[in-house]
Amino acid sequence: MARKYQLNEYEIEILYVLWKAGKPLLVSEIAERGLNISTARATIRSMYERNLLEVAGRARSGSVFGRCYQPTIDVKDFEMDRMVNDFKEKACPDITVSGLVEAYLDGLDEDSLCQELDGLEQLVKEKYKEMEQTR
């Protein structure tokens, strides 16, 4: 499975700044969070042209009005794509999905463990049902 999002480090940083802010931001506000203004401006322009960002309005920036940008990408969708592909591209072929899940579950408190196990049980039932329907 190819990555749904082919993004560089600056694009990823901008998305996380916007997701964390929880609201549309001006280029200058995005740059204030650690990017050079020129880099932020060029990266945002590229992301806008590729429909990764959209203009959500305008706001005053000093003595002029500027565009406020927000992501068109859902953070959950982005992170799931990233984690799945990172896992598939792992260097150690001996690491399995079940091994990863076991390692994750080992660190949970009892309430969280029960919740995750219930979710996994439901998922397994649904997957078996899907397999039976395709036979």
Order of alpha helices (4+ residues) and beta strands (2+ residues): alpha-beta-alpha-alpha-beta-beta-alpha-alpha-alpha
